[in-house]
Amino acid sequence: MKNPLMTGSGTFGWGTEYSDYFDPNDLGALVLKGLTLEARPGNPGTRLAETPAGMLNSIGLENPGVEVFEKETVEILRSELSGTHSIANINGKTVEEYVELAKRIDAIPEITAIELNISCPNVKDGGMAFGANPEVAGRVTREVRAVTKKPLIVKLSPNVTNVVEIAKIVEENGADALALINTLLGMAIDIKRKKPVLGNVFGGFSGPAIKPVALRIVYQVRKATNLPILGMGGISCTEDVIEFMMAGANTVALGTGFFMNPNLATEIIEGLNKYCEENGLENISEIVNAVHR
Ligand SMILES: Cc1cc2nc3c(=O)[nH]c(=O)nc-3n(C[C@H](O)[C@H](O)[C@H](O)COP(=O)(O)O)c2cc1C
C-alpha cells in the first residue's frame, strides 16, 4: 500500500463516489460497500439520523448482489481503480452464505483481500450477530478461510461483552488481520411523532463521538494479538490517524469523516507527510504501537 489510508465499508460506495473531489487511487486501499450473495433492497423508512458528534445509519446492506458486482463493479476496479487495492466486504445470514460469497470473490483477481463483516444477524442460530458469539465468530472465520487464499480481514463489532476474546478466536481460526471497529448500536426518537427516527428502530452509530471507544478497542486488541489491525471509528483529522496508529493500528479507514469533509483523505495524506518531515520519520509506520513501547 502506498499509504495507510483506507475507506470504511459502506461509506465510500463502490470506489468512485468521491472522484469529483480526489483520485481514489491516492488511497492505500478501498474497502467497498457491504456485499451479499443476493441483491438486497435495504431497510425501509428513514435510514440516517444526525447526532451532535456523529450519525446513526440503518442502511440494511442495500446492494445489487454478487452477480451484478462481478459483471459491473469489477470492470470499474479494473479500469478506473487499477491504481489501488480493492477489498470486498462480505456479509451473510448463514455461514453457508458467507462461504459461497467468499468463493465467488476469491475468483476475482481485481480484489486484493476479503473483509468479513461478522456484525450481521445469524438467522440459523437465532438472529444474534455472528460477531457476538465467540464460537460462531470462530466457525465463520474458519470456514471462509478454507475457501480463499486472499488475505482475510475480520471486522469486529464493538457490541459485545469481550471484544478481545473474539479477536483471539478469529486469530486462532485463520484471520490474517482485524478491522476495528464497526458501528455501535444506537437509536434516536422523534418526540413529535413519538416514534423512533429510524425505520429499523436501531442503527449503527459512527463518527467522532465513537473515537475514544474505537481507540480503546484497538489498544486492548493490540495487547492481545500480533495480527495487523485496520483501525477506524470517528477519524476526522491527521491527529486522529496518529492516535490510532500509536494505539496499535497498522492502517486506518476513513468513514463518516468523508461525509463531513470530502477532502479529508487529501488533507490527511498531506498532514502525515508533514508529520513525518517534522519528526524525522522515513515512514509513518514507525509510529505504530508507540504507546505500547
Ligand atoms: C452509512 C454507513 C454504512 C456502513 N456500511 C457498512 C457495511 O456495509 N459493512 C461494514 O462492515 N461496515 C459498514 N459501516 C461501518 C463503517 O465501515 C465503520 O466501521 C464505522 O462507520 C466506524 O467508522 P467511522 O466512525 O469513521 O464512520 C457503515 C457505516 C456507515 C456510516
The ligand as a Tripos MOL2 file, in Angstrom:
@<TRIPOS>MOLECULE
LIG
   31    33     1     0     0
SMALL
NO_CHARGES

@<TRIPOS>ATOM
      1 C1        -23.6410    4.7110    6.0330 C.3       1 LIG1
      2 C2        -22.7480    3.6250    6.5880 C.ar      1 LIG1
      3 C3        -22.7710    2.3490    6.0080 C.ar      1 LIG1
      4 C4        -21.9530    1.3290    6.5060 C.ar      1 LIG1
      5 N1        -21.9630    0.0940    5.9040 N.ar      1 LIG1
      6 C5        -21.1200   -0.8800    6.3380 C.ar      1 LIG1
      7 C6        -21.0550   -2.1420    5.6620 C.ar      1 LIG1
      8 O1        -21.7630   -2.3750    4.6660 O.2       1 LIG1
      9 N2        -20.1990   -3.0920    6.1410 N.ar      1 LIG1
     10 C7        -19.3910   -2.8480    7.2250 C.ar      1 LIG1
     11 O2        -18.6050   -3.7310    7.6150 O.2       1 LIG1
     12 N3        -19.4020   -1.6440    7.8600 N.ar      1 LIG1
     13 C8        -20.2510   -0.6770    7.4330 C.ar      1 LIG1
     14 N4        -20.2600    0.5610    8.0750 N.ar      1 LIG1
     15 C9        -19.3370    0.8030    9.2120 C.3       1 LIG1
     16 C10       -18.1030    1.5990    8.7940 C.3       1 LIG1
     17 O3        -17.3390    0.9100    7.8110 O.3       1 LIG1
     18 C11       -17.2140    1.9050   10.0100 C.3       1 LIG1
     19 O4        -16.8150    0.6850   10.6120 O.3       1 LIG1
     20 C12       -17.9180    2.7490   11.0570 C.3       1 LIG1
     21 O5        -18.7610    3.7220   10.4470 O.3       1 LIG1
     22 C13       -16.9530    3.4610   12.0230 C.3       1 LIG1
     23 O6        -16.1060    4.3590   11.3450 O.3       1 LIG1
     24 P1        -16.4340    5.9480   11.1760 P.3       1 LIG1
     25 O7        -16.8690    6.4640   12.5140 O.co2     1 LIG1
     26 O8        -15.1620    6.5580   10.6700 O.co2     1 LIG1
     27 O9        -17.5350    6.0330   10.1480 O.co2     1 LIG1
     28 C14       -21.0810    1.5810    7.6040 C.ar      1 LIG1
     29 C15       -21.0710    2.8770    8.1710 C.ar      1 LIG1
     30 C16       -21.8790    3.8800    7.6840 C.ar      1 LIG1
     31 C17       -21.8190    5.2460    8.3110 C.3       1 LIG1
@<TRIPOS>BOND
     1     1     2 1
     2     2     3 ar
     3     2    30 ar
     4     3     4 ar
     5     4     5 ar
     6     4    28 ar
     7     5     6 ar
     8     6     7 ar
     9     6    13 1
    10     7     8 2
    11     7     9 ar
    12     9    10 ar
    13    10    11 2
    14    10    12 ar
    15    12    13 ar
    16    13    14 ar
    17    14    15 1
    18    14    28 ar
    19    15    16 1
    20    16    17 1
    21    16    18 1
    22    18    19 1
    23    18    20 1
    24    20    21 1
    25    20    22 1
    26    22    23 1
    27    23    24 1
    28    24    25 2
    29    24    26 1
    30    24    27 1
    31    28    29 ar
    32    29    30 ar
    33    30    31 1
@<TRIPOS>SUBSTRUCTURE
     1 LIG1         1 GROUP 0 **** ****
